[in-house]
Amino acid sequence: MSPATFEKGALTVYFGDKSGKYPDGNQVVVRGRDTQVAFDTPLVANQLREVLAQCIIISFEQDPLIHTRTASSLPIGWVLPKWSEPTRAAAERLRRDHWLGIWMAGTLMAVPLSIPLVNLIMPLVGVATYTHTFHRLWARQPAP
């Protein structure tokens, strides 16, 4: 059975059994031009597999991301509300464990910067490279 929904433009809210009360909160999905984003993953998300398969799950908290990572292969994004010691430690762990690959990618991207016209697209290549690198590394470990 599909949950009740509220739609307004690019925003859709899928209501949980208890209309937002823990642990079955409401699932909020925002559709952009190229991407859909779902905030957190309450229990109602179990009924929305087709909708969430097209989304990136975003949360300010670790627990929903850990749940999502262990229960599915959905892409996740962790919003850091502030730079704290635990988030710094998680970032440092990723950097320390994978420094050689990160350094090699940067070195290989630096060479084309000296070539006229090619150097204009290198910032895009750099962003794409490090985004894919991050997602590949993140998928190998649980959320911090």
RODO-2510 file (C-alpha; in nm, 4 decimals, decimal comma):
residues 144
     n   res          X          Y          Z
     1     m     0,0000     0,0000     0,0000
     2     s     0,1374     0,3418    -0,0956
     3     p     0,1639     0,6059     0,1734
     4     a    -0,0406     0,9264     0,1588
     5     t     0,1421     1,2103    -0,0148
     6     f     0,1481     1,5877    -0,0356
     7     e     0,2920     1,7493    -0,3490
     8     k     0,3780     2,1133    -0,4080
     9     g     0,5926     2,1898    -0,7113
    10     a     0,9230     2,0046    -0,6807
    11     l     0,8481     1,8909    -0,3242
    12     t     0,6755     1,5637    -0,2309
    13     v     0,6138     1,4487     0,1258
    14     y     0,5310     1,0811     0,1816
    15     f     0,3520     1,0470     0,5151
    16     g     0,4496     0,7700     0,7542
    17     d     0,1981     0,5697     0,9562
    18     k     0,2238     0,8096     1,2483
    19     s     0,2350     1,1304     1,0388
    20     g     0,5862     1,2278     1,1309
    21     k     0,6182     1,0787     1,4788
    22     y     0,9260     0,8685     1,5533
    23     p     1,0216     0,6135     1,4309
    24     d     0,8039     0,6341     1,1225
    25     g     0,8596     0,9920     1,0132
    26     n     0,7645     1,1513     0,6859
    27     q     0,9903     1,1122     0,3811
    28     v     1,0680     1,4403     0,2069
    29     v     1,1769     1,4221    -0,1595
    30     v     1,2852     1,7278    -0,3587
    31     r     1,3165     1,7000    -0,7360
    32     g     1,5713     1,9124    -0,9164
    33     r     1,6374     1,9362    -1,2870
    34     d     1,8940     1,6543    -1,2838
    35     t     1,8750     1,5011    -0,9370
    36     q     1,6249     1,4009    -0,6718
    37     v     1,7182     1,4312    -0,3061
    38     a     1,5548     1,2501    -0,0138
    39     f     1,6156     1,3751     0,3401
    40     d     1,6823     1,1047     0,6007
    41     t     1,5240     0,7621     0,5654
    42     p     1,2344     0,6970     0,8042
    43     l     1,0499     0,3654     0,8124
    44     v     0,8084     0,4851     0,5427
    45     a     1,1063     0,4734     0,3060
    46     n     1,0706     0,0939     0,2996
    47     q     0,7535     0,1478     0,0927
    48     l     0,9243     0,3882    -0,1498
    49     r     1,1977     0,1774    -0,3093
    50     e     1,1122     0,2881    -0,6657
    51     v     1,1061     0,6572    -0,5693
    52     l     1,4258     0,6388    -0,3636
    53     a     1,6125     0,4442    -0,6316
    54     q     1,6249     0,7741    -0,8233
    55     c     1,7393     0,9803    -0,5227
    56     i     2,0458     1,0697    -0,3229
    57     i     1,9721     1,0220     0,0471
    58     i     2,0883     1,3244     0,2482
    59     s     2,1005     1,3594     0,6248
    60     f     2,2439     1,5800     0,8968
    61     e     2,2686     1,2707     1,1171
    62     q     2,4809     0,9585     1,0830
    63     d     2,2216     0,7008     1,1905
    64     p     1,9914     0,7295     0,8857
    65     l     2,2941     0,7079     0,6569
    66     i     2,4327     0,4038     0,8349
    67     h     2,0870     0,2427     0,8084
    68     t     2,0677     0,3302     0,4376
    69     r     2,4201     0,2041     0,3682
    70     t     2,3547    -0,1313     0,5400
    71     a     2,0015    -0,1815     0,4046
    72     s     2,0531    -0,0763     0,0422
    73     s     2,2920     0,0444    -0,2227
    74     l     2,1288     0,3881    -0,2496
    75     p     2,3717     0,6783    -0,2871
    76     i     2,4098     0,8863     0,0277
    77     g     2,5295     1,2346     0,1169
    78     w     2,6283     1,3512     0,4612
    79     v     2,5549     1,7166     0,5403
    80     l     2,7986     1,8440     0,7989
    81     p     2,6124     2,0954     1,0175
    82     k     2,9439     2,2012     1,1682
    83     w     3,3040     2,1006     1,1423
    84     s     3,3523     1,8971     1,4580
    85     e     3,6156     1,6612     1,5900
    86     p     3,4299     1,3428     1,4777
    87     t     3,3773     1,4752     1,1227
    88     r     3,7376     1,5966     1,1066
    89     a     3,8534     1,2520     1,2208
    90     a     3,6402     1,0801     0,9531
    91     a     3,7803     1,3085     0,6813
    92     e     4,1341     1,2568     0,8106
    93     r     4,0859     0,8791     0,8083
    94     l     3,9742     0,8881     0,4436
    95     r     4,2682     1,1112     0,3497
    96     r     4,5227     0,9027     0,5421
    97     d     4,3986     0,5713     0,4036
    98     h     4,3900     0,6890     0,0413
    99     w     4,6528     0,9642     0,0153
   100     l     4,8453     0,8083    -0,2716
   101     g     4,5442     0,7802    -0,5041
   102     i     4,4345     1,1348    -0,4173
   103     w     4,7863     1,2692    -0,4777
   104     m     4,8179     1,0813    -0,8100
   105     a     4,4835     1,2152    -0,9348
   106     g     4,5914     1,5715    -0,8503
   107     t     4,9303     1,5267    -1,0158
   108     l     4,7779     1,3827    -1,3326
   109     m     4,5307     1,6724    -1,3504
   110     a     4,8060     1,9311    -1,3037
   111     v     4,9819     1,8391    -1,6288
   112     p     4,6957     1,9399    -1,8662
   113     l     4,6683     2,2759    -1,6868
   114     s     4,9725     2,3905    -1,8854
   115     i     4,8003     2,3256    -2,2205
   116     p     4,6063     2,6237    -2,3608
   117     l     4,2300     2,5689    -2,3992
   118     v     4,2520     2,2273    -2,2309
   119     n     4,3213     2,4118    -1,9060
   120     l     3,9727     2,5675    -1,9307
   121     i     3,7965     2,2331    -1,8796
   122     m     4,0314     2,0965    -1,6138
   123     p     3,8343     2,2395    -1,3188
   124     l     3,5332     2,0355    -1,4359
   125     v     3,7491     1,7276    -1,4782
   126     g     3,8907     1,7836    -1,1290
   127     v     3,5497     1,8126    -0,9668
   128     a     3,4255     1,5026    -1,1483
   129     t     3,7400     1,3061    -1,0586
   130     y     3,7293     1,3858    -0,6892
   131     t     3,3518     1,3381    -0,6671
   132     h     3,3793     0,9906    -0,8187
   133     t     3,6825     0,9128    -0,6023
   134     f     3,4961     1,0165    -0,2879
   135     h     3,1887     0,8081    -0,3713
   136     r     3,4017     0,5061    -0,4579
   137     l     3,5956     0,5305    -0,1299
   138     w     3,2851     0,6071     0,0761
   139     a     3,1070     0,2977    -0,0555
   140     r     3,3878     0,0795     0,0817
   141     q     3,3296     0,1800     0,4440
   142     p     3,0383     0,2535     0,6751
   143     a     2,9339     0,6132     0,7339
   144     p     3,1561     0,7815     0,9944
***
